[in-house]
């Protein structure tokens, strides 16, 4: 049983790396099998289609993303400090300073949702779940950072948009300091809300 799980995890990790680097529609199943060294029969024992494998990579990335965030923020005090530490983590990521994630090619969830652009598609919904979870995380820390209770939702959504904008600026325009710029605006927002 353990060996079977290892092969499934290996398929997902290999597919994730290839899809992230080259794009989902640019990578065929045979390329995933070739890179992973796993037989086609084993792949189809775990996944009924390429879309099932793609969905598994989105779930894998979501798990990796929040594990990375937890690791990066383990010493941050909940609230303002955690929000700043989050943006510092992205600053390191954009600049290639995070040794655990040496390659930044944009946000996997944005990239995948662009390839599955119908909001009713299950894979698009999986990508949206990550963004919703991140907004909940930001809202939690914003609620600990400001005294103005009526501003929590608006400020949380603004911080989430600043983060998403920084990710896009870093990826599309190569602005390696986008997270730093977003952090400066977040500081102003939080200071103004107290």
N, C-alpha and C positions, 0 to 999 in steps of 0.2 A: 504493500500500500504506500509506503514512504517513497519508494522509487517512482511510482505513478505520479504522486503529488509533485515530486521534484521535476519530472518531465513537463508536467502542466505548467508549473511555475517558470521553468526554463523557456517554454514556448511563449508565454506571456511576456516575460522580460525581453526576450529576443525580438518579438513583434513590436513591443513598445519602443525599443531602441531604434529599430528600422523605420517604424512609422514616424517617430519624432524627427529623425534625421532627414528622411526622404519624402514623407507624406504618405498617407494611407493608400490613396489610389495609385501611387507610383510603385508600391511594393506588393508583389503577388505572394500568394501562399507558398509557392515553390522557393522563393527567396528566403522566407521565414524558415522553412524546413531546412534549406541548405545551410543557413547561418547557425541554426540551432543543433543541427545534426540529428534531428528527430524524424522518425518515419511518418509518412502521411497518415497511415492507419492510426497511429497514436494521436495525431492532431485531431482526427475526426472522432476518436473515442471521447475526447474532451470537449470539442466544439463542433456544432453541427454545420457551421458556416464561417466564412471570413468575418461576417458581421458579429457573430458571437465572440470571436477572438478579439475583434476591435473593442467590443463592449468590455471584455475582460481587461484590456490594456487601459481603458479609461478608469475602471475601478482600481486597477493596480497603481496607476498614476495618482489617483485621489489618495490612496493609502500612503504612498511614498511622499506625496506633497505635505500631508498633515504630519507625518512622522518627521520630515525635514523641518517643518515649522516648529514643532514641539522641541526638537533637538536644539535648534537655533535660539529658541526663546526660553530655555529651561531656567535661566537665571534672571529673567526679566520679571519685574513686579507686575502683577496684573493691572491693567488700566493703561494709562499714558505711556509708561515705560515699555509695555508689551507692544503697543502700536508703533512706537519709535523703533523698537528692536526688529519688528516685522519689516519695516522699510529699510533698516540697515541690512537685514538678511538679503533682501532683494537687491540692494546696492552692491553687496558682495557678489551675488549671483550674476548680475549684469556685467560686472567688471572682471569676471572669471577668477575671483578670489576665493570662492567657496570650493574647497577641494572635493567635497562630496558630490558636487554637480558641476563638473568642469566645462560642460557644453550648454550654452543658452541659445536656443533656437525659437524663442517665443514661448507662449503658454500652450501646452498640449491641448487643454480644453478648448481654447479659442481655435487652435489649428484644426482640431477634429470637428468642432461644431461648424466650421466653415465648409468642411467637406460633406457634412450632413446637415445642410442648412434648414431643412424643414423642422420647425420647432416641435412638431408632433412625432418626429422620428425618435425611437427609443434611445439611440446613441446621443442625439442632440440633448435629450432630457437628462441623460447621465452627466453630460458636460455641465448643464445648467445646475444640477444638484451640487456640483463642486462650488460653483459661484455662490449659490444660496448658502451653503455651509460656511463659506468664507465670510459672507455678509453677516451671518449669525455670530461668528467669531469676533469680527470687528465691532458689531453692536454690543456684545458682551463687554469688551474692553473699553469701548466708548462710554458705556453706562457707568463704569468705574472711574472714568477720567474726568467727567464733567459734572457740574452741579445742576445745570439747567436740564431738568427732566424732559421738558417738552421739545428739546432740540436733539435728543438722542438719535432718533430715526433719521432725521435729515442729515446730521453730521456723519453718522455711520455710513449712509449711502454715499455721501460726498467722499469720505475716505476710501470707500470701495472703488468709486469711480477714479479717484486719483491713483490708486494702486493699478487698476486696469489700464489706465492711460499711460502710466509709467512703463508697464510691461510692453505695451504696443510701441511707445516711443523708443524704448531700448531695442526692441526687435526690428521694427520697420525702418527707423531712422538712425539706429546705431547710437542713440543718446545714452551713453553709459552712466550718466549722472541723473537719469530721470527719477530714480527712487529718492535720491537726495533732494531733488527739487520738490517732489511730492511731500517729503517729510517736512520741509520748510513750511509748506502750505498747511499741513496737518497741525503743526505747532501753532500757527496763527489761529486756525479754527478752534483748537482746544483752548487756547488762552482767551479767546474772545467769548467762549461759552461758559466761562467760570465767573 
